[in-house]
């Protein structure tokens, strides 16, 4: 990933990262972004509930990205001129 553009980032997430690793990473990101602030405001039980809900939602969004968005991005990326695609 030499050029950091949105298209290259989406291509990296959709193609180069293994799906299992990406689902785990997205779950952890959602859990930490929601669970930690809730833990300090409402306690550990709320952290577990809301953090897990956020993690599952993030993992589901990644699954939706792989099924619905990435094929369109990848198909469009293949047909871009080389200067625009950054290759």
PyMOL Python script that loads the backbone (N, CA, C, O; Angstrom):
from pymol import cmd

cmd.read_pdbstr("""\
ATOM      1  N   UNK A   1       0.848  -1.168   0.000  1.00  0.00           N
ATOM      2  CA  UNK A   1       0.000   0.000   0.000  1.00  0.00           C
ATOM      3  C   UNK A   1       0.896   1.234   0.000  1.00  0.00           C
ATOM      4  O   UNK A   1       1.199   1.789   1.056  1.00  0.00           O
ATOM      5  N   UNK A   2       1.313   1.656  -1.179  1.00  0.00           N
ATOM      6  CA  UNK A   2       2.212   2.799  -1.281  1.00  0.00           C
ATOM      7  C   UNK A   2       1.454   4.124  -1.232  1.00  0.00           C
ATOM      8  O   UNK A   2       1.845   5.033  -0.500  1.00  0.00           O
ATOM      9  N   UNK A   3       0.383   4.239  -1.996  1.00  0.00           N
ATOM     10  CA  UNK A   3      -0.419   5.460  -2.003  1.00  0.00           C
ATOM     11  C   UNK A   3      -1.609   5.275  -1.084  1.00  0.00           C
ATOM     12  O   UNK A   3      -2.388   4.338  -1.256  1.00  0.00           O
ATOM     13  N   UNK A   4      -1.758   6.158  -0.114  1.00  0.00           N
ATOM     14  CA  UNK A   4      -2.867   6.039   0.836  1.00  0.00           C
ATOM     15  C   UNK A   4      -4.051   6.847   0.313  1.00  0.00           C
ATOM     16  O   UNK A   4      -4.195   8.033   0.608  1.00  0.00           O
ATOM     17  N   UNK A   5      -4.891   6.177  -0.468  1.00  0.00           N
ATOM     18  CA  UNK A   5      -6.135   6.761  -0.941  1.00  0.00           C
ATOM     19  C   UNK A   5      -7.271   5.865  -0.474  1.00  0.00           C
ATOM     20  O   UNK A   5      -7.045   4.735  -0.041  1.00  0.00           O
ATOM     21  N   UNK A   6      -8.474   6.369  -0.564  1.00  0.00           N
ATOM     22  CA  UNK A   6      -9.627   5.597  -0.120  1.00  0.00           C
ATOM     23  C   UNK A   6      -9.780   4.325  -0.945  1.00  0.00           C
ATOM     24  O   UNK A   6     -10.063   3.260  -0.395  1.00  0.00           O
ATOM     25  N   UNK A   7      -9.598   4.425  -2.244  1.00  0.00           N
ATOM     26  CA  UNK A   7      -9.723   3.248  -3.107  1.00  0.00           C
ATOM     27  C   UNK A   7      -8.687   2.198  -2.725  1.00  0.00           C
ATOM     28  O   UNK A   7      -9.013   1.014  -2.629  1.00  0.00           O
ATOM     29  N   UNK A   8      -7.446   2.617  -2.506  1.00  0.00           N
ATOM     30  CA  UNK A   8      -6.402   1.662  -2.130  1.00  0.00           C
ATOM     31  C   UNK A   8      -6.652   1.068  -0.751  1.00  0.00           C
ATOM     32  O   UNK A   8      -6.371  -0.110  -0.528  1.00  0.00           O
ATOM     33  N   UNK A   9      -7.177   1.865   0.178  1.00  0.00           N
ATOM     34  CA  UNK A   9      -7.497   1.354   1.507  1.00  0.00           C
ATOM     35  C   UNK A   9      -8.612   0.310   1.434  1.00  0.00           C
ATOM     36  O   UNK A   9      -8.523  -0.742   2.068  1.00  0.00           O
ATOM     37  N   UNK A  10      -9.661   0.601   0.662  1.00  0.00           N
ATOM     38  CA  UNK A  10     -10.749  -0.360   0.502  1.00  0.00           C
ATOM     39  C   UNK A  10     -10.270  -1.631  -0.182  1.00  0.00           C
ATOM     40  O   UNK A  10     -10.697  -2.729   0.173  1.00  0.00           O
ATOM     41  N   UNK A  11      -9.383  -1.486  -1.162  1.00  0.00           N
ATOM     42  CA  UNK A  11      -8.836  -2.654  -1.835  1.00  0.00           C
ATOM     43  C   UNK A  11      -7.992  -3.483  -0.873  1.00  0.00           C
ATOM     44  O   UNK A  11      -8.036  -4.713  -0.914  1.00  0.00           O
ATOM     45  N   UNK A  12      -7.227  -2.827  -0.011  1.00  0.00           N
ATOM     46  CA  UNK A  12      -6.418  -3.538   0.980  1.00  0.00           C
ATOM     47  C   UNK A  12      -7.301  -4.298   1.962  1.00  0.00           C
ATOM     48  O   UNK A  12      -7.049  -5.466   2.258  1.00  0.00           O
ATOM     49  N   UNK A  13      -8.338  -3.629   2.466  1.00  0.00           N
ATOM     50  CA  UNK A  13      -9.230  -4.265   3.437  1.00  0.00           C
ATOM     51  C   UNK A  13      -9.995  -5.415   2.798  1.00  0.00           C
ATOM     52  O   UNK A  13     -10.180  -6.458   3.426  1.00  0.00           O
ATOM     53  N   UNK A  14     -10.440  -5.240   1.564  1.00  0.00           N
ATOM     54  CA  UNK A  14     -11.252  -6.257   0.921  1.00  0.00           C
ATOM     55  C   UNK A  14     -10.469  -7.392   0.302  1.00  0.00           C
ATOM     56  O   UNK A  14     -10.994  -8.498   0.174  1.00  0.00           O
ATOM     57  N   UNK A  15      -9.230  -7.154  -0.085  1.00  0.00           N
ATOM     58  CA  UNK A  15      -8.491  -8.168  -0.834  1.00  0.00           C
ATOM     59  C   UNK A  15      -7.297  -8.734  -0.079  1.00  0.00           C
ATOM     60  O   UNK A  15      -7.090  -9.948  -0.081  1.00  0.00           O
ATOM     61  N   UNK A  16      -6.516  -7.888   0.562  1.00  0.00           N
ATOM     62  CA  UNK A  16      -5.244  -8.329   1.133  1.00  0.00           C
ATOM     63  C   UNK A  16      -5.355  -8.868   2.557  1.00  0.00           C
ATOM     64  O   UNK A  16      -4.530  -9.687   2.962  1.00  0.00           O
ATOM     65  N   UNK A  17      -6.333  -8.439   3.310  1.00  0.00           N
ATOM     66  CA  UNK A  17      -6.508  -8.891   4.685  1.00  0.00           C
ATOM     67  C   UNK A  17      -7.398 -10.134   4.673  1.00  0.00           C
ATOM     68  O   UNK A  17      -8.423 -10.164   3.992  1.00  0.00           O
ATOM     69  N   UNK A  18      -7.002 -11.153   5.429  1.00  0.00           N
ATOM     70  CA  UNK A  18      -7.840 -12.355   5.478  1.00  0.00           C
ATOM     71  C   UNK A  18      -9.164 -12.024   6.168  1.00  0.00           C
ATOM     72  O   UNK A  18      -9.190 -11.220   7.100  1.00  0.00           O
ATOM     73  N   UNK A  19     -10.258 -12.633   5.721  1.00  0.00           N
ATOM     74  CA  UNK A  19     -11.567 -12.315   6.312  1.00  0.00           C
ATOM     75  C   UNK A  19     -11.643 -12.583   7.813  1.00  0.00           C
ATOM     76  O   UNK A  19     -12.276 -11.820   8.543  1.00  0.00           O
ATOM     77  N   UNK A  20     -11.013 -13.640   8.275  1.00  0.00           N
ATOM     78  CA  UNK A  20     -11.059 -13.951   9.708  1.00  0.00           C
ATOM     79  C   UNK A  20     -10.342 -12.860  10.505  1.00  0.00           C
ATOM     80  O   UNK A  20     -10.854 -12.391  11.521  1.00  0.00           O
ATOM     81  N   UNK A  21      -9.167 -12.462  10.047  1.00  0.00           N
ATOM     82  CA  UNK A  21      -8.420 -11.402  10.736  1.00  0.00           C
ATOM     83  C   UNK A  21      -9.179 -10.087  10.704  1.00  0.00           C
ATOM     84  O   UNK A  21      -9.192  -9.355  11.693  1.00  0.00           O
ATOM     85  N   UNK A  22      -9.808  -9.782   9.587  1.00  0.00           N
ATOM     86  CA  UNK A  22     -10.547  -8.525   9.472  1.00  0.00           C
ATOM     87  C   UNK A  22     -11.772  -8.516  10.387  1.00  0.00           C
ATOM     88  O   UNK A  22     -12.055  -7.500  11.022  1.00  0.00           O
ATOM     89  N   UNK A  23     -12.500  -9.631  10.462  1.00  0.00           N
ATOM     90  CA  UNK A  23     -13.663  -9.681  11.344  1.00  0.00           C
ATOM     91  C   UNK A  23     -13.224  -9.515  12.794  1.00  0.00           C
ATOM     92  O   UNK A  23     -13.870  -8.799  13.559  1.00  0.00           O
ATOM     93  N   UNK A  24     -12.138 -10.166  13.174  1.00  0.00           N
ATOM     94  CA  UNK A  24     -11.620 -10.024  14.543  1.00  0.00           C
ATOM     95  C   UNK A  24     -11.201  -8.590  14.807  1.00  0.00           C
ATOM     96  O   UNK A  24     -11.512  -8.039  15.863  1.00  0.00           O
ATOM     97  N   UNK A  25     -10.495  -7.974  13.858  1.00  0.00           N
ATOM     98  CA  UNK A  25     -10.036  -6.592  14.034  1.00  0.00           C
ATOM     99  C   UNK A  25     -11.216  -5.625  14.121  1.00  0.00           C
ATOM    100  O   UNK A  25     -11.214  -4.728  14.964  1.00  0.00           O
ATOM    101  N   UNK A  26     -12.221  -5.794  13.266  1.00  0.00           N
ATOM    102  CA  UNK A  26     -13.379  -4.913  13.303  1.00  0.00           C
ATOM    103  C   UNK A  26     -14.179  -5.111  14.585  1.00  0.00           C
ATOM    104  O   UNK A  26     -14.686  -4.142  15.150  1.00  0.00           O
ATOM    105  N   UNK A  27     -14.300  -6.359  15.054  1.00  0.00           N
ATOM    106  CA  UNK A  27     -14.987  -6.608  16.318  1.00  0.00           C
ATOM    107  C   UNK A  27     -14.253  -5.911  17.463  1.00  0.00           C
ATOM    108  O   UNK A  27     -14.872  -5.237  18.286  1.00  0.00           O
ATOM    109  N   UNK A  28     -12.929  -6.079  17.509  1.00  0.00           N
ATOM    110  CA  UNK A  28     -12.147  -5.457  18.591  1.00  0.00           C
ATOM    111  C   UNK A  28     -12.245  -3.936  18.533  1.00  0.00           C
ATOM    112  O   UNK A  28     -12.358  -3.284  19.571  1.00  0.00           O
ATOM    113  N   UNK A  29     -12.204  -3.369  17.333  1.00  0.00           N
ATOM    114  CA  UNK A  29     -12.315  -1.920  17.189  1.00  0.00           C
ATOM    115  C   UNK A  29     -13.655  -1.422  17.722  1.00  0.00           C
ATOM    116  O   UNK A  29     -13.699  -0.464  18.494  1.00  0.00           O
ATOM    117  N   UNK A  30     -14.745  -2.067  17.315  1.00  0.00           N
ATOM    118  CA  UNK A  30     -16.067  -1.672  17.811  1.00  0.00           C
ATOM    119  C   UNK A  30     -16.193  -1.853  19.312  1.00  0.00           C
ATOM    120  O   UNK A  30     -16.747  -0.998  20.003  1.00  0.00           O
ATOM    121  N   UNK A  31     -15.678  -2.972  19.821  1.00  0.00           N
ATOM    122  CA  UNK A  31     -15.754  -3.238  21.258  1.00  0.00           C
ATOM    123  C   UNK A  31     -14.995  -2.180  22.045  1.00  0.00           C
ATOM    124  O   UNK A  31     -15.491  -1.686  23.057  1.00  0.00           O
ATOM    125  N   UNK A  32     -13.801  -1.829  21.592  1.00  0.00           N
ATOM    126  CA  UNK A  32     -12.999  -0.850  22.325  1.00  0.00           C
ATOM    127  C   UNK A  32     -13.554   0.564  22.212  1.00  0.00           C
ATOM    128  O   UNK A  32     -13.574   1.302  23.197  1.00  0.00           O
ATOM    129  N   UNK A  33     -14.006   0.949  21.010  1.00  0.00           N
ATOM    130  CA  UNK A  33     -14.514   2.313  20.829  1.00  0.00           C
ATOM    131  C   UNK A  33     -15.792   2.569  21.623  1.00  0.00           C
ATOM    132  O   UNK A  33     -16.018   3.689  22.082  1.00  0.00           O
ATOM    133  N   UNK A  34     -16.623   1.553  21.788  1.00  0.00           N
ATOM    134  CA  UNK A  34     -17.875   1.727  22.529  1.00  0.00           C
ATOM    135  C   UNK A  34     -17.737   1.219  23.960  1.00  0.00           C
ATOM    136  O   UNK A  34     -18.233   1.850  24.893  1.00  0.00           O
ATOM    137  N   UNK A  35     -17.065   0.081  24.139  1.00  0.00           N
ATOM    138  CA  UNK A  35     -17.018  -0.561  25.446  1.00  0.00           C
ATOM    139  C   UNK A  35     -16.236   0.200  26.496  1.00  0.00           C
ATOM    140  O   UNK A  35     -16.667   0.279  27.646  1.00  0.00           O
ATOM    141  N   UNK A  36     -15.103   0.759  26.131  1.00  0.00           N
ATOM    142  CA  UNK A  36     -14.298   1.471  27.137  1.00  0.00           C
ATOM    143  C   UNK A  36     -14.969   2.721  27.680  1.00  0.00           C
ATOM    144  O   UNK A  36     -15.017   2.889  28.898  1.00  0.00           O
ATOM    145  N   UNK A  37     -15.493   3.613  26.832  1.00  0.00           N
ATOM    146  CA  UNK A  37     -16.183   4.767  27.407  1.00  0.00           C
ATOM    147  C   UNK A  37     -17.402   4.381  28.258  1.00  0.00           C
ATOM    148  O   UNK A  37     -17.664   5.003  29.287  1.00  0.00           O
ATOM    149  N   UNK A  38     -18.142   3.358  27.825  1.00  0.00           N
ATOM    150  CA  UNK A  38     -19.307   2.918  28.591  1.00  0.00           C
ATOM    151  C   UNK A  38     -18.868   2.311  29.923  1.00  0.00           C
ATOM    152  O   UNK A  38     -19.552   2.474  30.934  1.00  0.00           O
ATOM    153  N   UNK A  39     -17.736   1.618  29.929  1.00  0.00           N
ATOM    154  CA  UNK A  39     -17.219   1.017  31.156  1.00  0.00           C
ATOM    155  C   UNK A  39     -16.967   2.087  32.216  1.00  0.00           C
ATOM    156  O   UNK A  39     -17.293   1.888  33.387  1.00  0.00           O
ATOM    157  N   UNK A  40     -16.394   3.210  31.818  1.00  0.00           N
ATOM    158  CA  UNK A  40     -16.080   4.261  32.785  1.00  0.00           C
ATOM    159  C   UNK A  40     -17.318   5.036  33.214  1.00  0.00           C
ATOM    160  O   UNK A  40     -17.327   5.636  34.289  1.00  0.00           O
ATOM    161  N   UNK A  41     -18.362   5.033  32.388  1.00  0.00           N
ATOM    162  CA  UNK A  41     -19.569   5.776  32.743  1.00  0.00           C
ATOM    163  C   UNK A  41     -20.602   4.926  33.468  1.00  0.00           C
ATOM    164  O   UNK A  41     -21.265   5.402  34.390  1.00  0.00           O
ATOM    165  N   UNK A  42     -20.745   3.647  33.048  1.00  0.00           N
ATOM    166  CA  UNK A  42     -21.857   2.854  33.567  1.00  0.00           C
ATOM    167  C   UNK A  42     -21.433   1.538  34.201  1.00  0.00           C
ATOM    168  O   UNK A  42     -22.268   0.862  34.802  1.00  0.00           O
ATOM    169  N   UNK A  43     -20.176   1.154  34.089  1.00  0.00           N
ATOM    170  CA  UNK A  43     -19.722  -0.072  34.734  1.00  0.00           C
ATOM    171  C   UNK A  43     -19.427  -1.197  33.764  1.00  0.00           C
ATOM    172  O   UNK A  43     -19.644  -1.090  32.557  1.00  0.00           O
ATOM    173  N   UNK A  44     -18.921  -2.292  34.341  1.00  0.00           N
ATOM    174  CA  UNK A  44     -18.439  -3.414  33.543  1.00  0.00           C
ATOM    175  C   UNK A  44     -19.561  -4.151  32.822  1.00  0.00           C
ATOM    176  O   UNK A  44     -19.372  -4.608  31.695  1.00  0.00           O
ATOM    177  N   UNK A  45     -20.712  -4.272  33.448  1.00  0.00           N
ATOM    178  CA  UNK A  45     -21.818  -4.998  32.806  1.00  0.00           C
ATOM    179  C   UNK A  45     -22.273  -4.276  31.537  1.00  0.00           C
ATOM    180  O   UNK A  45     -22.536  -4.914  30.518  1.00  0.00           O
ATOM    181  N   UNK A  46     -22.362  -2.966  31.599  1.00  0.00           N
ATOM    182  CA  UNK A  46     -22.740  -2.190  30.412  1.00  0.00           C
ATOM    183  C   UNK A  46     -21.671  -2.280  29.343  1.00  0.00           C
ATOM    184  O   UNK A  46     -21.982  -2.323  28.153  1.00  0.00           O
ATOM    185  N   UNK A  47     -20.403  -2.309  29.759  1.00  0.00           N
ATOM    186  CA  UNK A  47     -19.310  -2.458  28.800  1.00  0.00           C
ATOM    187  C   UNK A  47     -19.454  -3.753  28.021  1.00  0.00           C
ATOM    188  O   UNK A  47     -19.303  -3.773  26.800  1.00  0.00           O
ATOM    189  N   UNK A  48     -19.747  -4.831  28.732  1.00  0.00           N
ATOM    190  CA  UNK A  48     -19.885  -6.120  28.069  1.00  0.00           C
ATOM    191  C   UNK A  48     -21.052  -6.134  27.088  1.00  0.00           C
ATOM    192  O   UNK A  48     -20.931  -6.654  25.979  1.00  0.00           O
ATOM    193  N   UNK A  49     -22.174  -5.565  27.496  1.00  0.00           N
ATOM    194  CA  UNK A  49     -23.365  -5.575  26.635  1.00  0.00           C
ATOM    195  C   UNK A  49     -23.163  -4.673  25.425  1.00  0.00           C
ATOM    196  O   UNK A  49     -23.283  -5.128  24.287  1.00  0.00           O
ATOM    197  N   UNK A  50     -22.854  -3.387  25.661  1.00  0.00           N
ATOM    198  CA  UNK A  50     -22.742  -2.435  24.562  1.00  0.00           C
ATOM    199  C   UNK A  50     -21.486  -2.653  23.732  1.00  0.00           C
ATOM    200  O   UNK A  50     -21.507  -2.447  22.519  1.00  0.00           O
ATOM    201  N   UNK A  51     -20.401  -3.065  24.360  1.00  0.00           N
ATOM    202  CA  UNK A  51     -19.180  -3.351  23.605  1.00  0.00           C
ATOM    203  C   UNK A  51     -19.353  -4.542  22.679  1.00  0.00           C
ATOM    204  O   UNK A  51     -18.899  -4.513  21.535  1.00  0.00           O
ATOM    205  N   UNK A  52     -20.006  -5.589  23.166  1.00  0.00           N
ATOM    206  CA  UNK A  52     -20.258  -6.757  22.324  1.00  0.00           C
ATOM    207  C   UNK A  52     -21.219  -6.415  21.200  1.00  0.00           C
ATOM    208  O   UNK A  52     -21.030  -6.861  20.069  1.00  0.00           O
ATOM    209  N   UNK A  53     -22.238  -5.637  21.493  1.00  0.00           N
ATOM    210  CA  UNK A  53     -23.185  -5.225  20.447  1.00  0.00           C
ATOM    211  C   UNK A  53     -22.476  -4.408  19.368  1.00  0.00           C
ATOM    212  O   UNK A  53     -22.724  -4.595  18.177  1.00  0.00           O
ATOM    213  N   UNK A  54     -21.598  -3.509  19.787  1.00  0.00           N
ATOM    214  CA  UNK A  54     -20.859  -2.705  18.808  1.00  0.00           C
ATOM    215  C   UNK A  54     -19.885  -3.567  18.010  1.00  0.00           C
ATOM    216  O   UNK A  54     -19.734  -3.377  16.803  1.00  0.00           O
ATOM    217  N   UNK A  55     -19.234  -4.499  18.669  1.00  0.00           N
ATOM    218  CA  UNK A  55     -18.308  -5.384  17.969  1.00  0.00           C
ATOM    219  C   UNK A  55     -19.000  -6.259  16.948  1.00  0.00           C
ATOM    220  O   UNK A  55     -18.500  -6.436  15.838  1.00  0.00           O
ATOM    221  N   UNK A  56     -20.145  -6.805  17.313  1.00  0.00           N
ATOM    222  CA  UNK A  56     -20.902  -7.638  16.375  1.00  0.00           C
ATOM    223  C   UNK A  56     -21.407  -6.792  15.208  1.00  0.00           C
ATOM    224  O   UNK A  56     -21.405  -7.245  14.063  1.00  0.00           O
ATOM    225  N   UNK A  57     -21.836  -5.576  15.494  1.00  0.00           N
ATOM    226  CA  UNK A  57     -22.296  -4.682  14.432  1.00  0.00           C
ATOM    227  C   UNK A  57     -21.161  -4.354  13.471  1.00  0.00           C
ATOM    228  O   UNK A  57     -21.357  -4.375  12.256  1.00  0.00           O
ATOM    229  N   UNK A  58     -19.978  -4.051  13.995  1.00  0.00           N
ATOM    230  CA  UNK A  58     -18.828  -3.752  13.129  1.00  0.00           C
ATOM    231  C   UNK A  58     -18.454  -4.958  12.281  1.00  0.00           C
ATOM    232  O   UNK A  58     -18.160  -4.810  11.095  1.00  0.00           O
ATOM    233  N   UNK A  59     -18.462  -6.144  12.867  1.00  0.00           N
ATOM    234  CA  UNK A  59     -18.140  -7.347  12.105  1.00  0.00           C
ATOM    235  C   UNK A  59     -19.192  -7.588  11.022  1.00  0.00           C
ATOM    236  O   UNK A  59     -18.850  -8.001   9.914  1.00  0.00           O
ATOM    237  N   UNK A  60     -20.460  -7.335  11.326  1.00  0.00           N
ATOM    238  CA  UNK A  60     -21.520  -7.488  10.327  1.00  0.00           C
ATOM    239  C   UNK A  60     -21.379  -6.458   9.211  1.00  0.00           C
ATOM    240  O   UNK A  60     -21.629  -6.767   8.046  1.00  0.00           O
ATOM    241  N   UNK A  61     -20.981  -5.241   9.560  1.00  0.00           N
ATOM    242  CA  UNK A  61     -20.743  -4.225   8.529  1.00  0.00           C
ATOM    243  C   UNK A  61     -19.588  -4.622   7.620  1.00  0.00           C
ATOM    244  O   UNK A  61     -19.636  -4.372   6.416  1.00  0.00           O
ATOM    245  N   UNK A  62     -18.552  -5.236   8.181  1.00  0.00           N
ATOM    246  CA  UNK A  62     -17.460  -5.720   7.349  1.00  0.00           C
ATOM    247  C   UNK A  62     -17.960  -6.812   6.405  1.00  0.00           C
ATOM    248  O   UNK A  62     -17.591  -6.830   5.231  1.00  0.00           O
ATOM    249  N   UNK A  63     -18.797  -7.723   6.909  1.00  0.00           N
ATOM    250  CA  UNK A  63     -19.370  -8.755   6.054  1.00  0.00           C
ATOM    251  C   UNK A  63     -20.205  -8.154   4.936  1.00  0.00           C
ATOM    252  O   UNK A  63     -20.133  -8.608   3.793  1.00  0.00           O
ATOM    253  N   UNK A  64     -20.997  -7.139   5.255  1.00  0.00           N
ATOM    254  CA  UNK A  64     -21.787  -6.459   4.228  1.00  0.00           C
ATOM    255  C   UNK A  64     -20.886  -5.758   3.216  1.00  0.00           C
ATOM    256  O   UNK A  64     -21.197  -5.728   2.026  1.00  0.00           O
ATOM    257  N   UNK A  65     -19.773  -5.194   3.683  1.00  0.00           N
ATOM    258  CA  UNK A  65     -18.810  -4.567   2.780  1.00  0.00           C
ATOM    259  C   UNK A  65     -18.250  -5.595   1.805  1.00  0.00           C
ATOM    260  O   UNK A  65     -18.171  -5.335   0.605  1.00  0.00           O
ATOM    261  N   UNK A  66     -17.860  -6.764   2.316  1.00  0.00           N
ATOM    262  CA  UNK A  66     -17.294  -7.793   1.443  1.00  0.00           C
ATOM    263  C   UNK A  66     -18.295  -8.281   0.405  1.00  0.00           C
ATOM    264  O   UNK A  66     -17.932  -8.518  -0.748  1.00  0.00           O
ATOM    265  N   UNK A  67     -19.539  -8.431   0.805  1.00  0.00           N
ATOM    266  CA  UNK A  67     -20.546  -8.985  -0.096  1.00  0.00           C
ATOM    267  C   UNK A  67     -21.102  -7.925  -1.050  1.00  0.00           C
ATOM    268  O   UNK A  67     -21.306  -8.202  -2.232  1.00  0.00           O
ATOM    269  N   UNK A  68     -21.344  -6.730  -0.549  1.00  0.00           N
ATOM    270  CA  UNK A  68     -22.053  -5.746  -1.354  1.00  0.00           C
ATOM    271  C   UNK A  68     -21.229  -4.647  -1.973  1.00  0.00           C
ATOM    272  O   UNK A  68     -21.485  -4.252  -3.111  1.00  0.00           O
ATOM    273  N   UNK A  69     -20.238  -4.139  -1.250  1.00  0.00           N
ATOM    274  CA  UNK A  69     -19.515  -2.964  -1.708  1.00  0.00           C
ATOM    275  C   UNK A  69     -18.205  -3.330  -2.401  1.00  0.00           C
ATOM    276  O   UNK A  69     -17.893  -2.778  -3.456  1.00  0.00           O
ATOM    277  N   UNK A  70     -17.443  -4.241  -1.829  1.00  0.00           N
ATOM    278  CA  UNK A  70     -16.120  -4.526  -2.369  1.00  0.00           C
ATOM    279  C   UNK A  70     -16.137  -5.013  -3.814  1.00  0.00           C
ATOM    280  O   UNK A  70     -15.280  -4.590  -4.590  1.00  0.00           O
ATOM    281  N   UNK A  71     -17.070  -5.884  -4.221  1.00  0.00           N
ATOM    282  CA  UNK A  71     -17.059  -6.278  -5.636  1.00  0.00           C
ATOM    283  C   UNK A  71     -17.246  -5.096  -6.584  1.00  0.00           C
ATOM    284  O   UNK A  71     -16.645  -5.058  -7.657  1.00  0.00           O
ATOM    285  N   UNK A  72     -18.084  -4.125  -6.187  1.00  0.00           N
ATOM    286  CA  UNK A  72     -18.263  -2.934  -7.022  1.00  0.00           C
ATOM    287  C   UNK A  72     -17.007  -2.080  -7.060  1.00  0.00           C
ATOM    288  O   UNK A  72     -16.635  -1.564  -8.114  1.00  0.00           O
ATOM    289  N   UNK A  73     -16.342  -1.928  -5.895  1.00  0.00           N
ATOM    290  CA  UNK A  73     -15.102  -1.154  -5.839  1.00  0.00           C
ATOM    291  C   UNK A  73     -14.018  -1.850  -6.648  1.00  0.00           C
ATOM    292  O   UNK A  73     -13.297  -1.211  -7.415  1.00  0.00           O
ATOM    293  N   UNK A  74     -13.907  -3.152  -6.476  1.00  0.00           N
ATOM    294  CA  UNK A  74     -12.867  -3.900  -7.185  1.00  0.00           C
ATOM    295  C   UNK A  74     -13.119  -3.886  -8.688  1.00  0.00           C
ATOM    296  O   UNK A  74     -12.181  -3.736  -9.471  1.00  0.00           O
ATOM    297  N   UNK A  75     -14.360  -4.038  -9.094  1.00  0.00           N
ATOM    298  CA  UNK A  75     -14.695  -4.009 -10.515  1.00  0.00           C
ATOM    299  C   UNK A  75     -14.388  -2.636 -11.106  1.00  0.00           C
ATOM    300  O   UNK A  75     -13.860  -2.538 -12.214  1.00  0.00           O
ATOM    301  N   UNK A  76     -14.718  -1.581 -10.370  1.00  0.00           N
ATOM    302  CA  UNK A  76     -14.411  -0.228 -10.834  1.00  0.00           C
ATOM    303  C   UNK A  76     -12.929   0.051 -10.838  1.00  0.00           C
ATOM    304  O   UNK A  76     -12.436   0.773 -11.704  1.00  0.00           O
ATOM    305  N   UNK A  77     -12.198  -0.518  -9.869  1.00  0.00           N
ATOM    306  CA  UNK A  77     -10.763  -0.300  -9.776  1.00  0.00           C
ATOM    307  C   UNK A  77     -10.028  -0.958 -10.932  1.00  0.00           C
ATOM    308  O   UNK A  77      -9.017  -0.438 -11.405  1.00  0.00           O
ATOM    309  N   UNK A  78     -10.525  -2.086 -11.383  1.00  0.00           N
ATOM    310  CA  UNK A  78      -9.888  -2.790 -12.491  1.00  0.00           C
ATOM    311  C   UNK A  78      -9.971  -1.987 -13.768  1.00  0.00           C
ATOM    312  O   UNK A  78      -9.063  -2.041 -14.597  1.00  0.00           O
ATOM    313  N   UNK A  79     -11.046  -1.244 -13.938  1.00  0.00           N
ATOM    314  CA  UNK A  79     -11.267  -0.501 -15.181  1.00  0.00           C
ATOM    315  C   UNK A  79     -10.763   0.937 -15.149  1.00  0.00           C
ATOM    316  O   UNK A  79     -10.914   1.664 -16.132  1.00  0.00           O
ATOM    317  N   UNK A  80     -10.165   1.361 -14.033  1.00  0.00           N
ATOM    318  CA  UNK A  80      -9.594   2.699 -13.962  1.00  0.00           C
ATOM    319  C   UNK A  80      -8.278   2.757 -14.723  1.00  0.00           C
ATOM    320  O   UNK A  80      -7.561   1.758 -14.776  1.00  0.00           O
ATOM    321  N   UNK A  81      -7.944   3.889 -15.306  1.00  0.00           N
ATOM    322  CA  UNK A  81      -6.614   4.012 -15.923  1.00  0.00           C
ATOM    323  C   UNK A  81      -5.526   3.846 -14.854  1.00  0.00           C
ATOM    324  O   UNK A  81      -5.756   4.117 -13.676  1.00  0.00           O
ATOM    325  N   UNK A  82      -4.370   3.410 -15.270  1.00  0.00           N
ATOM    326  CA  UNK A  82      -3.299   3.124 -14.317  1.00  0.00           C
ATOM    327  C   UNK A  82      -2.859   4.351 -13.539  1.00  0.00           C
ATOM    328  O   UNK A  82      -2.507   4.226 -12.366  1.00  0.00           O
ATOM    329  N   UNK A  83      -2.866   5.512 -14.134  1.00  0.00           N
ATOM    330  CA  UNK A  83      -2.430   6.725 -13.428  1.00  0.00           C
ATOM    331  C   UNK A  83      -3.389   7.082 -12.297  1.00  0.00           C
ATOM    332  O   UNK A  83      -2.953   7.580 -11.259  1.00  0.00           O
ATOM    333  N   UNK A  84      -4.684   6.838 -12.479  1.00  0.00           N
ATOM    334  CA  UNK A  84      -5.661   7.166 -11.453  1.00  0.00           C
ATOM    335  C   UNK A  84      -5.655   6.102 -10.358  1.00  0.00           C
ATOM    336  O   UNK A  84      -5.764   6.435  -9.177  1.00  0.00           O
ATOM    337  N   UNK A  85      -5.532   4.845 -10.726  1.00  0.00           N
ATOM    338  CA  UNK A  85      -5.586   3.758  -9.743  1.00  0.00           C
ATOM    339  C   UNK A  85      -4.364   3.717  -8.853  1.00  0.00           C
ATOM    340  O   UNK A  85      -4.402   3.087  -7.795  1.00  0.00           O
ATOM    341  N   UNK A  86      -3.290   4.361  -9.242  1.00  0.00           N
ATOM    342  CA  UNK A  86      -2.100   4.405  -8.398  1.00  0.00           C
ATOM    343  C   UNK A  86      -1.217   3.179  -8.528  1.00  0.00           C
ATOM    344  O   UNK A  86      -0.430   2.898  -7.624  1.00  0.00           O
ATOM    345  N   UNK A  87      -1.321   2.447  -9.613  1.00  0.00           N
ATOM    346  CA  UNK A  87      -0.504   1.247  -9.799  1.00  0.00           C
ATOM    347  C   UNK A  87       0.735   1.574 -10.585  1.00  0.00           C
ATOM    348  O   UNK A  87       1.553   0.691 -10.846  1.00  0.00           O
TER     349      UNK A  87
END
""", "prot")
cmd.dss("prot")
cmd.show_as("cartoon", "prot")
cmd.util.cbc("prot")
cmd.orient("prot")
